[in-house]
Amino acid sequence: MPLQVGCAARPGKARENKTGAWRVFRPVVEREVCTKCGMCALVCPEGCVEETEDETYVVDLDYCKGCGICAEVCPKKAIRMEREEK
């Protein structure tokens, strides 16, 4: 069976529950370094990186699980993962 592209769960499932509470690391965007390429929003498996009206990107920490994929794909390394302080 070939690998299926897309989510294993119904779309919007994570949006029903705020899942960011158990995160260990959180992404921090350095706005001065960001080139606004949008790669972070494109690869976020939870869809919690969104473009704002001024074309910058913000992470909705209510839903971010801290996987770090956004930081890995950022070509300018404008996103760093910091340990969550609770």
QUINORJO-V790037 format. One line per field, one symbol per residue. ss: DSSP state (~ for helix, > for strand, _ for the rest). phi: phi as a letter, one per 30 degrees, with the letter a starting at -180 (. if undefined). psi: psi as a letter, one per 40 degrees, with the letter a starting at -180 (. if undefined). A space follows every 10 residues. Layout:
ss=???
phi=???
psi=???
This chain:
ss=__________ ___~~~___~ ~~__>>>>>_ ________~~ ~~~_____>> >_____>>>_ ________~~ ~~~_____>> >>>___
phi=.ddddkddce eiedddbdcd dcdcbbdbcd edcdcidide ddcddciccb dcdciccbcd ddcdcididd dddddchdcb ccddcc
psi=hihhhaidii heddedhhee deidiihhhh dddhefdedd ddeheefehi hidefihihh edehefdedd ddehdefehi hihhh.
